Structure formats: structure tokens, C-alpha cells
Amino acid sequence: MPERTSAAKEFELLKAAVKTLDSKIELLEEKIATMEKNQEVIGRTLITLNEKIKTSGGGGSGEELNELRSLVEELQAKVGEMKGVMDMVNPLELVRESQVKEIVKDVLSKKKEAVEKKR
């Protein structure tokens, strides 16, 4: 009889192992099904995005890129010219309108004083 109980225990252990493996296989099947659905969605999304790129001209031709490069070069040249002019003018050496008015007033008052002294 002890052999039967031992065999029964082994059978129960084997049965439990099979159930565990079966549940793991079912989980794997679910994961694979989910992955397949995700793959389909990604495929459709890629197709849609590729169509949008083609219709919007997102690929960009070499001609368009060359045109943009030439525009950038023109802008760089203009900015360089403006920088040169700014360097020539040197804003730190300029005077404000209020300063000019004050200088003119001083000069006029000095001339007025000089004229009055001559009288």
C-alpha cells in the first residue's frame, strides 16, 4: 500500500505541474495575441504616417534644400554687413538728444556772455 500512496502523491505532483505549465502557456498565448494586435496597429500607423509624409512633401528635394541654403547664406551676408555698419558707428561714442541740447545751451550761453562783456 505504501507504493500506492507514493504513486498517488507523485501523480498529484505531476498533475499540479501540468496545470502550472498549462496556465503559463495560456499566459504566453495571451501575450502573443496582444503583441500581434500591437504589431497590426503599428503597421497601420506606419502606413498612415508614410502617406502623410508623401502628401506633405516632407521628403524634401535637393532643390528645395539648396534654395534654403542659399537663403541662409544671403541672410548671413546681410547680418555681416549690418554688423560692419554697427561697428563703424560705435554706439558708445554717440550722444543723446538731451546731451546735445545741453551742449547747445552751454555754447549759446557762453556766446551770450561774451557778447555782453564786449558791450
C-alpha positions in Angstrom: 0.0 0.0 0.0 2.7 2.5 0.7 3.6 2.2 -3.0 0.2 3.3 -4.0 0.2 6.3 -1.8 3.6 7.2 -3.0 2.5 6.8 -6.6 -0.7 8.8 -5.9 1.4 11.6 -4.5 3.7 11.6 -7.5 0.7 11.6 -9.7 -0.8 14.6 -7.8 2.6 16.4 -8.1 2.7 15.7 -11.8 -0.9 16.8 -12.2 -0.1 20.1 -10.4 3.0 20.7 -12.6 0.9 20.1 -15.7 -1.7 22.6 -14.5 1.0 25.2 -13.8 2.6 24.7 -17.2 -0.9 24.9 -18.8 -1.6 28.2 -17.1 1.8 29.6 -18.1 1.2 28.5 -21.7 -2.2 30.3 -21.7 -0.5 33.5 -20.4 2.1 33.2 -23.2 -0.7 32.8 -25.7 -2.4 35.9 -24.4 0.8 37.9 -24.6 1.5 36.7 -28.2 -2.1 37.7 -29.2 -1.6 41.2 -27.6 1.7 41.5 -29.4 0.1 40.6 -32.7 -2.6 43.2 -32.3 0.0 45.8 -31.4 2.0 44.9 -34.4 -1.1 45.4 -36.6 -1.7 48.8 -35.1 1.9 49.9 -35.5 1.8 48.7 -39.2 -1.3 50.7 -39.9 0.2 53.7 -38.2 3.4 53.5 -40.2 1.4 53.3 -43.4 -0.6 56.3 -42.5 2.4 58.3 -41.5 4.2 57.4 -44.7 1.2 58.6 -46.7 1.2 61.9 -44.8 4.9 62.4 -45.5 4.4 61.7 -49.2 1.5 64.1 -49.5 3.1 66.9 -47.5 6.3 66.7 -49.4 8.2 66.0 -46.1 10.9 64.2 -48.0 12.2 67.4 -49.4 14.0 67.6 -52.6 17.6 68.6 -53.1 16.5 71.6 -55.0 14.5 72.9 -52.0 17.4 72.3 -49.7 19.8 74.2 -52.0 17.3 77.1 -52.1 17.1 77.2 -48.3 20.9 77.1 -48.1 21.3 80.0 -50.5 18.7 82.0 -48.4 20.6 81.3 -45.3 23.9 82.4 -46.9 22.2 85.6 -48.1 20.9 86.3 -44.6 24.4 85.7 -43.1 25.9 88.1 -45.6 23.3 90.8 -44.7 23.8 90.3 -41.0 27.6 90.6 -41.6 27.0 93.9 -43.4 24.8 95.2 -40.6 27.5 94.2 -38.0 30.1 96.1 -40.0 27.9 99.2 -40.1 27.3 98.9 -36.3 31.0 98.6 -35.7 31.7 101.7 -37.7 29.0 103.7 -35.9 30.1 102.6 -32.5 27.0 103.4 -30.4 29.2 104.1 -27.3 30.6 107.2 -29.0 27.2 108.7 -29.8 25.4 111.3 -27.7 21.8 111.5 -26.7 19.5 114.3 -27.7 19.3 115.6 -24.2 23.1 115.8 -24.1 23.2 117.7 -27.5 20.6 120.2 -26.2 22.6 120.8 -23.0 25.8 121.4 -25.1 24.0 123.8 -27.4 22.6 125.7 -24.4 26.1 125.9 -22.9 27.6 127.2 -26.1 24.8 129.7 -26.6 25.1 131.0 -23.0 28.8 131.4 -23.4 28.4 133.3 -26.6 25.7 135.5 -25.0 28.1 136.2 -22.1 30.9 137.0 -24.5 28.7 139.5 -26.4 27.5 141.1 -23.2 31.1 141.6 -22.0 32.0 143.3 -25.2 29.3 145.9 -24.6 
